[in-house]
Amino acid sequence: MELLKQRIRQDGVIKGTDVLKVDRFLNHQMDIDLFDRIGEEFLCRFHGCGVNKILTIEASGIGIACITARFFHCPVVFAKKSQSSNISADVYSTKVRSFTHGKTYDVVVSKEYLHPEDRILVIDDFLANGAALEGLFDLIHQAGAQVVGAGICIEKAFQPGGDLLRKQGYRIESLARIKSMSEEKGIEFVD
Amino acid sequence: MELLKQRIRQDGVIKGTDVLKVDRFLNHQMDIDLFDRIGEEFLCRFHGCGVNKILTIEASGIGIACITARFFHCPVVFAKKSQSSNISADVYSTKVRSFTHGKTYDVVVSKEYLHPEDRILVIDDFLANGAALEGLFDLIHQAGAQVVGAGICIEKAFQPGGDLLRKQGYRIESLARIKSMSEEKGIEFVD
């Protein structure tokens, strides 16, 4: 998606060779006009796939998921990060390792909101090692629901998550795939 | 807002006399068609006030804030709850007591995203004792920006936050104001 790549080039801040800050428009300040174009693009890519629900994870996936859901006319469910060791019986839960924060979270969704007949599109802002996405897919499988695929804004294609999940048969659509980046040379996208 | 009140009566779950769970449509599963009507209603109430930015707090305010921002054609900034004691110099920070979780959070916003010329509408899902809203107003004041007001989905009007903030001169617009509630008698709204 050229508009998103341009915006990353313009407003993304690279730290070292693997941290990309997109706080200015994606995950702290959020450019809603851009989100509208992103949602429309996800609709183009997953149109006709029978998506009836969008699943994301708090916090930075929520905005993009909600704007995208307007195009699919479906509800959004967001998985919650829980630091309590008490997981109640009425939730599906999985463990997700955050490499950014060096922590492992329990990630939970109420059983009331995922059903076997659901066809679910997962939306998130970033894909790097794939831990969050794997966790969300796991929650969907626990519910006996169908993973339609994942719509990702920015994939760090130099990290293994995307290819690993594609090899497992998941459809992963990333709007901007970063091949490499550095403070000196900037960002190179795939293709 | 009659549509929201109806939905609370239909799908809200009351626990005791002061907990209202609206997980089914507002803050775990999110009904985006309803959010569209909520955003439109906030536009009606704050139209012509020069709002150029919306501020909310993670996680459950983000979806409503983003859908509302489509009507105002402005960006959203969400304040982050931080549990680390390291507050960096490039953020505004304040402390917010969560009565639900019995914790005090540091709540932060990057200085880059709040400016003295901003006219800011705060959006959140709930208003009860007013601690979150007070914290967000504090962040706005630290930036020297203007608080236009707050758009709240559900106000527990039997708790003191709303009236306290109104007495301080803030414009607080709540779409559903709960006068009282109990498992036996259900919910009574203000007017």
Interface residues (C-beta under 8 A of the other chain):
Chain A: D23 R24 F25 H28 Q29 M30 D31 I32 D33 F35 D36 E58 A59 I62 G63 A65 C66 I67 A69 R70 H73 C74 P75 V76 V77 F78 K80 V109 S110 E112 Y113
Chain B: D23 R24 F25 H28 Q29 M30 D31 I32 D33 F35 D36 E58 A59 I62 G63 A65 C66 I67 A69 R70 H73 C74 P75 V76 V77 F78 K80 V109 S110 E112 Y113
